[in-house]
């Protein structure tokens, strides 16, 4: 999706939520939102955290109050692939059980994605392109122009890529804003902003020091962070 403009210092990108509904609500309460605010969610709404269903319910309602744009993350791609093909191994290794548990409330354990949720996920975007920023879930090939990646429909790059992280001077036409790869603190470079701060890893030994949900105000680059409060 291409946007001709976004509100100056009233646009907020929000990092990977992963089923952490209480943390999402806490983060949004810290943002100085008004009726003209634009919210851009970077994907990975589901898996690993305790309330993936609640997160999507909340985001659907939030979009009736604010101008919201929703990107697709690799976890949404894994779920969609699993539901379509019946092959669930990859999804199961990445938090599917927590997601399923948030949807299924009876002993039969029969999972059916609500129609409103299926529509929400079907409408998520691969990218949001604005004059100064390019929003994707994971990133993009650092040695290919963003326009070329879009023209070639390199969607897998946008939801899985990590090769850009060590590259100091990607050839991109503008700054890429993404999540996907957790960091202890937001990463802000000349052409790259990463705001996945590992909210769902609050009690993880492997990711000690993570456990925050982050938003960034643009173009000011002011950071808003809350500690996981699930």
C-alpha positions as CSV (number, residue, x, y, z in Angstrom):
1,X,0.0,0.0,0.0
2,X,1.2,3.5,-0.9
3,X,0.3,6.5,1.2
4,X,0.8,10.0,-0.2
5,X,1.5,11.4,3.3
6,X,1.4,10.6,7.0
7,X,0.7,13.1,9.8
8,X,3.8,14.8,11.1
9,X,4.6,13.6,14.6
10,X,1.2,12.0,14.8
11,X,2.1,8.7,13.2
12,X,3.0,5.8,15.4
13,X,4.5,2.5,14.4
14,X,4.0,-0.4,16.9
15,X,6.3,-3.4,17.2
16,X,5.6,-7.2,17.5
17,X,2.7,-7.8,20.0
18,X,2.7,-11.7,20.0
19,X,-0.5,-12.1,22.0
20,X,0.4,-9.6,24.7
21,X,-2.9,-7.8,25.0
22,X,-2.4,-6.1,28.3
23,X,1.0,-4.8,27.2
24,X,-0.5,-3.4,24.0
25,X,-3.2,-1.6,26.0
26,X,-0.6,-0.2,28.3
27,X,1.6,1.0,25.5
28,X,-1.3,2.7,23.7
29,X,-2.3,4.5,26.9
30,X,1.1,6.2,26.8
31,X,0.7,7.6,23.3
32,X,-0.7,11.1,22.9
33,X,-3.3,10.0,20.4
34,X,-6.1,12.1,19.0
35,X,-8.6,11.8,16.2
36,X,-6.0,12.5,13.5
37,X,-3.5,9.9,14.7
38,X,-2.3,7.2,12.4
39,X,-1.2,3.8,13.8
40,X,0.9,1.4,11.8
41,X,1.2,-2.1,13.2
42,X,4.2,-4.1,12.1
43,X,2.8,-7.6,12.3
44,X,3.2,-10.7,14.5
45,X,0.0,-10.1,16.4
46,X,-0.3,-13.8,17.4
47,X,1.7,-16.7,18.9
48,X,3.8,-17.3,22.0
49,X,1.8,-14.8,24.2
50,X,-1.3,-15.6,26.2
51,X,-4.1,-13.9,24.2
52,X,-3.7,-13.8,20.4
53,X,-7.5,-13.9,20.0
54,X,-7.9,-10.9,22.3
55,X,-5.2,-8.9,20.5
56,X,-7.0,-9.3,17.1
57,X,-10.4,-8.5,18.7
58,X,-8.9,-5.4,20.2
59,X,-7.2,-4.3,17.0
60,X,-10.4,-4.7,15.0
61,X,-12.2,-2.4,17.5
62,X,-9.3,0.0,17.6
63,X,-9.5,0.5,13.8
64,X,-13.0,1.9,14.3
65,X,-11.6,4.7,16.4
66,X,-8.3,5.5,14.7
67,X,-6.8,5.3,11.2
68,X,-4.9,2.0,11.5
69,X,-2.8,0.1,9.0
70,X,-1.9,-3.5,9.7
71,X,1.1,-5.3,8.2
72,X,1.4,-9.1,7.9
73,X,4.1,-10.8,9.9
74,X,5.8,-14.1,9.5
75,X,3.6,-15.6,12.2
76,X,0.4,-14.7,10.4
77,X,1.9,-16.2,7.3
78,X,2.7,-19.4,9.1
79,X,-0.8,-19.7,10.5
80,X,-2.4,-19.0,7.1
81,X,-0.2,-21.7,5.5
82,X,-1.0,-24.2,8.2
83,X,-4.8,-23.6,8.0
84,X,-4.6,-23.9,4.2
85,X,-2.4,-26.9,3.9
86,X,-3.0,-28.8,7.1
87,X,0.7,-28.9,7.7
88,X,1.2,-27.4,11.1
89,X,4.8,-28.4,12.1
90,X,6.4,-25.0,11.4
91,X,3.6,-23.1,13.1
92,X,3.6,-25.5,16.1
93,X,7.3,-24.8,16.7
94,X,6.6,-21.0,16.8
95,X,3.8,-20.6,19.3
96,X,0.7,-22.1,17.7
97,X,-0.4,-23.8,20.9
98,X,-0.7,-20.6,22.8
99,X,-2.7,-19.1,19.9
100,X,-5.0,-22.1,19.6
101,X,-5.6,-22.1,23.4
102,X,-6.8,-18.4,23.2
103,X,-9.4,-19.4,20.6
104,X,-10.6,-22.7,21.9
105,X,-12.7,-22.7,25.1
106,X,-14.1,-26.3,25.2
107,X,-12.9,-29.8,25.7
108,X,-13.4,-30.7,22.0
109,X,-10.5,-28.4,21.1
110,X,-11.9,-27.7,17.7
111,X,-10.4,-24.6,16.1
112,X,-12.2,-22.4,13.7
113,X,-11.0,-18.9,12.9
114,X,-13.8,-16.4,13.4
115,X,-14.9,-14.8,10.1
116,X,-14.0,-11.3,11.4
117,X,-10.5,-12.5,12.2
118,X,-10.1,-14.2,8.8
119,X,-11.1,-10.9,7.1
120,X,-8.7,-8.9,9.3
121,X,-5.8,-11.1,8.4
122,X,-6.7,-11.3,4.8
123,X,-6.6,-7.5,4.6
124,X,-3.1,-7.1,6.2
125,X,-0.6,-5.5,3.9
126,X,2.9,-6.6,2.8
127,X,4.2,-3.1,3.1
128,X,3.2,0.6,3.7
129,X,5.1,3.0,1.5
130,X,5.2,6.7,2.4
131,X,7.4,9.6,1.2
132,X,10.0,9.2,3.9
133,X,9.4,5.8,5.4
134,X,8.8,2.2,4.2
135,X,7.1,0.0,6.7
136,X,7.4,-3.8,6.6
137,X,7.4,-6.6,9.2
138,X,10.9,-7.9,8.9
139,X,13.0,-5.8,6.5
140,X,14.2,-6.0,2.9
141,X,17.1,-7.1,0.9
142,X,19.7,-4.3,1.6
143,X,21.3,-4.6,-1.9
144,X,18.1,-4.1,-3.8
145,X,16.0,-0.9,-4.2
146,X,12.7,-1.0,-2.3
147,X,10.9,-0.2,-5.6
148,X,12.5,-3.2,-7.2
149,X,11.5,-5.5,-4.3
150,X,7.9,-4.3,-4.6
151,X,7.9,-4.6,-8.4
152,X,9.3,-8.2,-8.1
153,X,6.7,-9.0,-5.4
154,X,9.4,-10.3,-3.0
155,X,7.0,-10.7,-0.2
156,X,9.0,-13.3,1.6
157,X,11.8,-10.7,2.1
158,X,9.3,-8.4,3.8
159,X,8.2,-11.0,6.3
160,X,11.4,-13.0,6.9
161,X,14.5,-10.9,6.0
162,X,17.4,-10.3,8.4
163,X,20.3,-9.8,6.1
164,X,19.9,-6.0,6.3
165,X,20.8,-5.9,10.0
166,X,24.6,-5.7,9.8
167,X,24.7,-3.6,6.6
168,X,25.6,0.0,7.2
169,X,24.6,1.5,3.9
170,X,21.6,-0.4,2.3
171,X,20.7,0.9,-1.2
172,X,17.1,1.7,-0.1
173,X,15.5,4.9,-1.3
174,X,14.2,5.7,2.2
175,X,14.2,4.6,5.8
176,X,12.8,1.1,6.5
177,X,10.8,0.7,9.7
178,X,10.3,-2.9,10.9
179,X,10.2,-5.4,13.7
180,X,10.7,-9.2,13.5
181,X,14.2,-9.4,15.1
182,X,14.1,-8.6,18.8
183,X,16.6,-6.2,20.3
184,X,17.0,-5.1,23.9
185,X,16.6,-1.5,22.7
186,X,15.2,0.0,19.5
187,X,17.7,0.1,16.7
188,X,17.8,3.5,14.9
189,X,20.2,3.9,12.0
190,X,20.4,6.1,9.0
191,X,18.0,4.0,6.8
192,X,16.8,1.5,9.3
193,X,14.5,1.5,12.4
194,X,13.8,-1.8,14.3
195,X,11.3,-1.7,17.1
196,X,10.8,-5.3,18.1
197,X,12.0,-5.3,21.7
198,X,10.9,-8.8,22.5
199,X,7.8,-8.1,24.6
200,X,6.9,-11.8,24.8
201,X,10.3,-12.7,26.1
202,X,9.9,-11.1,29.4
203,X,10.9,-14.2,31.4
204,X,13.2,-15.8,28.9
205,X,16.7,-16.8,29.9
206,X,17.8,-16.7,26.3
207,X,16.5,-13.2,25.8
208,X,17.4,-11.7,29.2
209,X,16.9,-8.0,29.2
210,X,14.1,-8.0,26.6
211,X,10.4,-8.0,27.5
212,X,9.2,-4.6,26.2
213,X,6.7,-3.4,23.7
214,X,7.7,-0.4,21.7
215,X,6.2,2.3,19.6
216,X,8.0,5.1,17.6
217,X,6.5,8.5,16.8
218,X,7.4,9.7,13.3
219,X,9.2,11.6,12.0
220,X,10.4,12.7,15.4
221,X,11.7,9.2,16.2
222,X,10.5,9.6,19.8
223,X,10.3,6.2,21.5
224,X,7.6,4.9,23.8
225,X,8.2,1.6,25.6
226,X,6.3,-0.4,28.3
227,X,7.4,-3.5,30.2
228,X,5.5,-6.7,29.5
229,X,2.5,-6.7,32.0
230,X,0.8,-9.9,31.1
